Amino acid sequence: MATCVIYIRGKKKIYLRPNLMTRIFAIFIITLATFSSQANTSFNNPTTETGVEIYPAVVNSELNIDIDDTLANGTVTVSIFNSLGEIVIEGNLGLGLNKIDTSNLEKGNYVAVVRENDEYKNKSSFEVI
């Protein structure tokens, strides 16, 4: 039966069967992704009292972004990113309800980021189905 050798700090050797090694690696990746996700939400997530509401979480053809009067003095913009981090839609928003056409987007997960005068105000992930 084949084994896998792991060197820890250049000293210890651990011999594992390939199936066990795959499981350990998967657990490590999931744990790393969880910590990364928690770090992003705790440090980069703006407060919800920003005057911006982004909905729904599942979109067919339109994403709604509601901008209230607290952002009346600045330029409000939206950037929509795909799962690769590429900007797929970008534009200015007005006060009140803004409807963003998502019918040309491929099915998948996206993130909408709203800024006022280049300062992050809100972000929300959504899925295009």
RALIN-V770117 format. One record per backbone hydrogen bond with DSSP energy under -1.0 kcal/mol. NH is the residue of the N-H (numbers start at 1). CO is the residue of the C=O. Records with the same first field share a line. If there is no record, write none. Layout:
NH: CO  CO
This chain:
4: 16
6: 14
8: 12
11: 8
12: 8
14: 6
16: 4
21: 17
22: 18
23: 19
24: 20
25: 21
26: 22
27: 23
28: 24
29: 25
30: 26
31: 27
32: 28
33: 29
34: 30
35: 31
36: 32
37: 33
38: 34
39: 35
40: 36
41: 37
42: 38
43: 39
44: 40
50: 48
53: 66
55: 64
59: 127
63: 100
64: 55
65: 98
66: 53
67: 96
68: 51
71: 68
72: 69
74: 71
77: 115
78: 91
79: 113
80: 89
81: 111
82: 86
85: 82
88: 80
89: 80
91: 78
93: 76
96: 67
98: 65
100: 63
102: 61
105: 102
108: 128
110: 126
111: 81
112: 124
113: 79
114: 122
115: 77
116: 119
117: 75
119: 116
121: 114
122: 114
124: 112
126: 110
127: 57
128: 108
129: 59
